[in-house]
Amino acid sequence: MGELKFLKMRYKFLEKMPFLPVVIIGAARSGTNVLRDVLTRVQGFSTWPCDEINPIWRHGNLDLAHDEIPVERVTTSIRRSIRKAFFKIWEKANRPPYVVEKTCANSLRVPFVNAVLPEARYVYIKRNSHDVVASACKRWRGELEVPMLQYYFSKARYTPPSDLFRYGSHALLNRIKLCVKNQNHFDTWGPCWSGMKDLKNISLEELVAMQWSLCVTKSEAAFKEIEKSRVYWTTYEDFVEEPAGVLDGVLRWLGESHECSTINEAVSIVRRQSIRERANKAKNLLSNPKKVSYKPEDKAQMCSGGDC
């Protein structure tokens, strides 16, 4: 009887979450990783122990060759499957009040995400396009910032078993082509939009710039249809310049208040770094570690529109 009661409660929670999902939205290489890492260093915020959970979001829609999953594709089973994944990580993390999620491809399908998680709050971060192109081109060329096996293994742990072969073979084929066919970049990397694979005879820089543009325009258009109170706007530049102020702004927006020492400790991992791109070559111009000491009077500005 006790087990039956637990299962009933679990089913109820899938319909009404006992925690608040906080979804970080941003184009690839826009600071979404470090923003998530900083936020989850604050007590009460947890996430998945892997880079992204795109396989969870795409489960049931793998017949689409891209990440632009339309809202019409949200079936009852798909909605329940994704919400169950959130519920499971919440349980595994000892039931925190917030579960933070970051998958860059979600910037192409915010309406889909919102239909699955209508109670979610969104933190939208935007970065200068030139910096993004310079940074993302490195990843397109296969330059990983973490050990490859560790990266793929951590993502595989949260891939639906029925989809593992497809994702594994795709990742392997991508790497083989890079080595054997003497390509200078992957066929695909990061958020994939409809028609991307058909693009020919354009430079990698043009391809990446188009990727950034579509992620930004689609997510910002979607946020215009969502209550302003549910979306916090910031920029990568503001975040690396004053990380404590931005973190404090996000926490206050969520109704949380923390000591300055807690905020300063959380943002101690942030490095001030900027990458500029001129013409067709990437070049680092600034890479200086900077720790910011936060004072209560220093507050981040919360934008209620596209002004950031």
N, C-alpha and C positions, 0 to 999 in steps of 0.2 A: 504493500500500500504506500509505503514511504517513497519507493522508487517511482510509482505511478504519479504521485503528487509532484515529485521533482520534475518529471517529464512534462506535466501539464504547466508547471511554472515556467519551464524552459521555453515551451511553445508560446506562452503568453509574452515572455520577454522578447521573443523574436518579432512580435508585433509592436511591442512598446519597449524600447531599450531602457534598461535601468542605469544608463550612463549616457553621456553626451558625445557623439562622434564629432571630432574636429578634423575636417578635411582640408589639407593644404593643396592649393591649386597654383600651378605655375608651369611655364614652358621648361623643357629640360635645360639644365645648367643655369637656372635662375636663382639658386640658393634654397631650393625646396628641401634638400637634404639637411643642410646645417640648421635651417629653421626648425625642422622636425626634431633634430637631435638636441637642440637647445631647449625646445619646449618640453621634451620628454625627460630632461634632466631635472625638471621641477616635480616634486612629489605630487602624485595624483594623476599624472599624465603617462600613459603607456602606449606602446606601439608594437608592431611586428619586428622580430630580430632579423630583418632582412631589408634589402634596399627598397623594393617595391612589391606590390601584390597584384600586378596587372593580370596574371593568370586567373586570379579569383574574380576580378571584374569581368574578364572576357569569357569565363566558363559559360557554356551554353550558346555562345555567339561566335564560335571559331569558324563558322562558315563564312563570316565576313573577313576579308583579307586586310582589314584596317581597324583602327581604334575608334573611329567615329561611329560608335554604336548609338543609333537613334532611340529616343525615349519609347517608341512603339515596341522596341524589343524587350522591354521589361515585363517578363511574364511572372506569374505567381511563384513558380519554382526558382527562377533566376533571382528574384528579389529575396526569397527566403534563403537561398544558398549563400548570397553575399552577406546578408544580415547574420546568418549563422556563423560565418567566419569572424565577424566582428564580436559576436557573443562569445565564441570560443577563446579568442585572444584576451577578452575582458576577464573571463574566468581564470585563464592561465596566469594573468598578471595580478591575481588577487583582487579582482573587482574594483578597479580604480574609478573615480567619477568621470574620467575622460579617456577616450581611446583616439589617438591621433593617427591619421592615415595620409600617406603621400604617394601618389602615383602620377607621374607627369602626364601620361596619356589621358588622364581624366580631364585635362584642360580642353580636349577635343570633344568631350561628351558630358559636360556639366548637367544638362537636363536629365540624362540617363542616371547619373549619380544622385541627383536630387529626388528622382522618382523612387530610387531604392532607399535613400536615407532622407526622408522629408524633415526629420528633426535635426539634421546636421547643421553645424556652423562652419563657415568657410573662411580660411585665411588665404588671401590671394597675394602672391608676391611676383613682382615684375622687374625685369632687369634690362639694362641697355642692350639693344639688339647687337651692336658691334662686339660687346664683351661676350655675349652668348655665342655668337658665330665662332669666335676665336676659341672658346672653351669647348663647344660641342664638336668642332671639327676633330679635335684630338680623340674624342670618344668614337666618332665615326671611323677613325683610322685604327681603332682597336687598342688605344692606350688606356688601360685600366688603372685606377688609383688604388685598387685593393687586389690581393692575390686572386687569380682567375678561378681556381677551384673553390676557394672559400666563397667567392661571390655567387657562383652558380649553384653551389650546394645549398646555401642559405635560402635562395629563391626557390629551389626545388622542393624544399620542405613544406612550402605553402602553395604548391601547385596541385590542383586536383589530380589524383592518380590517373584518371582516364586521359588527361591531357599531357602527361609527362613526356611521352615519346615524341609528340609533336613539337613541344618546346625544346626538348633536348636535341633532337635532330636538326632543328632550325638553327640553334646556337652553334652546333658543331659544323654544319654546312657553311654558315657565315664565316667561321674562322678558317675553314679549309680553303674557301674561295679567296680569302685575303692572302693566303700563303701560296697556293698552287697557281691560281689564275693571274698572279701578279697585279691584283687590284690594289689601289691605294686607299680604299675605304670599303666598309661593309655595304651590302646591298640595302640594308635597312638598319637603323638604330634609333631608339627613342620613339616618341609618338608618331604613329603612321597614319596618314590621312588617305582618304579615298583618292586614288589616282596617282599616289606618290610613286608606286613601283613602275608606272608607265612613263615616267619622266626620263627623257634621254637627252644627251648632248648639252647638259648644263653642268656647271662646275659644282664641286662639293660646297663651296661657300654660298652659292646661289640656292642650293638645295636646303642647306641648314637655315639660311635666312627665311626661306619660304616656310619651313617648319616652325620657326619662332613666330612668324607673322600669323599663321593660321591658329596656333595655340592661343596666342594673345587675343586675337579678334573674336574667336569663337567663345572663349571663356568670358570675356568682358561683355559680349552680347548676351550671353546666358545670365550673367549676374544682374543685368538690367531687369530681368523678369523675376528675380528673387528679392524678397524683402531686404531692404538695405541693412536692417539691424542684424541680419544673419551673415553679413559679409564684412570682413576686415581687410582693408586695402593697405598694402605697404610696398616698398621697393627694396630691391637688393642693396642698392646704394645706401639707403637710409639704414638698413639693417646692419651692414658691415661698419658703417660710420658710427652708429649709436645703437649697438645691439641690446644693451640693457634697457634703453628707452622704448624700443620696439617691443621687446618681450614684456615689459611692464604694461604697455598699451594693450597687448593681446590679452594678458591676464585680467586686467581691469575690465576689458570688454566682455570677458567671460564671467565677470562677477567675482574674480579672485583677487586677493590682496596678499602679497608676500613681502618679507623683509628684504631690504636692499642687499644684505649679504647672500641671501638665497638667489636673487636675480644675478648678482655679480658672479657667483659660482657657476650658475647655469650657462652664462655667456662667455665664460673663460676659454671656451674652445673656439671662439670665433676669431678669425684672422682677417685683417683688412687687406683685401686683395682685389686688384682690378686688371682686366686684360683688354687691351685695345687691338683692333684689327684695322689695318690700312691696306687698301687694294686687295691683293690676294694672298697676303701672308700674315700669320699671327705672330704677335710679339708681346712678351710681358713687359709692361712699363712700371708696374707697381706691385710689390709683394712684401709688405712690411707687417710683421706681427704687431698687433695692438690690442691691449687689454683696456677695457673701458670701465672706469669706476662710476657707478651710477648714484645719482643723488635724487631724492624725492621730487625736487622741482623740475628735473629733466624728464619730460614726458614725450612719448611718441605721438605723432599726429595720426588720428584715425580718419581715413578718408571715406566719404560716403558716396563715392562715384569714381570715375576714371581719372580724377585729377592727379592721382599719384603716378 
